[in-house]
Amino acid sequence: MEQLLVQLAIFIIAAFLGFELISRVPNLLHTPLMSATNAIHGIVLVGAIIVFATADDTFTIVVGFIAIVLGAMNVIGGFWVTNRMLGMFRPPVKRVRKRKG
C-alpha cells in the first residue's frame, strides 16, 4: 500500500510539473516540442510491441494490443499535426489562372 501511495504522489507531481512546463513554452517552440514528444511516443510504442510479443496471459495480450493501437494513433496523429503546423510557415503557392478565349 505504501508503494502505491509513493507512485501516486510521483504521478501527481509529474502531472503538475508537466502542465506548468507546457503552459510556459513560447509559441515558437511548439513545433520542435511536438516533434520530440512524437519521438518519445515512438519509444513507448516499441515498448508496447515488446510487451505484447512476450505476453503469456490473455489480459496482457489484450492490454498490449490496446496500447499498440492507441500508441500508433498518437504517433501518427502527432506527426500529422506537426506537418500541418510546419505547413503554416511555408510560403503561399501562387495559382495560375487559365485564360478564357
C-alpha positions in Angstrom: 0.0 0.0 0.0 2.8 2.4 0.8 4.4 1.8 -2.6 1.1 2.6 -4.3 0.9 5.9 -2.4 4.5 6.8 -3.4 3.8 6.0 -7.0 0.5 8.1 -6.9 2.4 11.0 -5.4 5.1 10.8 -8.1 2.3 10.7 -10.8 0.6 13.8 -9.3 3.8 15.8 -9.1 4.8 14.8 -12.6 1.3 15.9 -13.9 1.6 19.3 -12.2 5.2 19.8 -13.4 4.3 18.8 -17.0 1.3 21.2 -17.0 3.5 24.1 -15.7 6.3 23.4 -18.2 4.0 23.0 -21.2 2.0 26.2 -20.4 5.2 28.3 -20.3 6.5 27.2 -23.7 6.6 30.0 -26.2 4.7 29.6 -29.5 8.0 29.5 -31.4 9.0 26.2 -29.7 5.7 24.3 -30.0 6.7 22.6 -33.3 10.1 21.2 -32.0 8.5 20.2 -28.7 5.8 18.4 -30.6 8.4 16.5 -32.7 10.3 15.5 -29.5 7.1 14.1 -27.9 6.4 12.2 -31.1 9.8 10.5 -30.8 9.1 9.7 -27.1 5.7 8.2 -28.1 7.5 6.1 -30.7 9.7 4.6 -28.0 6.5 3.9 -25.9 5.1 2.1 -29.0 8.2 -0.1 -29.3 7.9 -1.0 -25.7 4.2 -1.9 -26.1 5.1 -4.1 -29.0 7.8 -5.9 -27.0 5.5 -6.5 -24.1 2.8 -7.7 -26.5 5.2 -10.1 -28.1 6.3 -11.7 -24.8 2.9 -11.9 -23.2 1.7 -15.2 -21.8 -1.8 -14.5 -20.5 -4.9 -13.1 -22.2 -5.2 -10.0 -20.1 -1.6 -8.8 -21.0 -2.3 -9.6 -24.7 -5.5 -7.5 -24.7 -3.9 -4.6 -22.8 -0.8 -4.8 -25.1 -2.9 -4.7 -28.2 -4.9 -1.7 -27.0 -1.6 0.0 -26.1 -0.2 -0.6 -29.6 -3.3 0.7 -31.3 -3.5 3.9 -29.1 0.2 4.4 -29.3 0.2 4.2 -33.1 -2.7 6.6 -33.3 -0.8 9.0 -31.1 2.4 8.8 -33.1 0.6 9.2 -36.5 -1.6 11.9 -35.3 1.3 13.8 -33.7 3.3 13.7 -36.9 0.2 14.8 -38.9 -0.3 17.8 -36.6 3.4 18.7 -36.7 3.3 18.6 -40.5 0.3 20.9 -40.6 2.0 23.2 -38.2 5.1 23.3 -40.4 2.9 23.9 -43.4 1.8 27.2 -41.9 5.3 28.5 -42.3 5.7 27.7 -45.9 5.3 30.5 -48.5 2.0 30.6 -50.2 1.6 28.8 -53.5 0.7 31.1 -56.4 -2.1 29.7 -58.5 -2.0 30.2 -62.2 -5.3 31.3 -63.8 -6.3 29.9 -67.1 -7.1 32.4 -69.8 -10.5 32.2 -71.5 -10.7 32.6 -75.1 
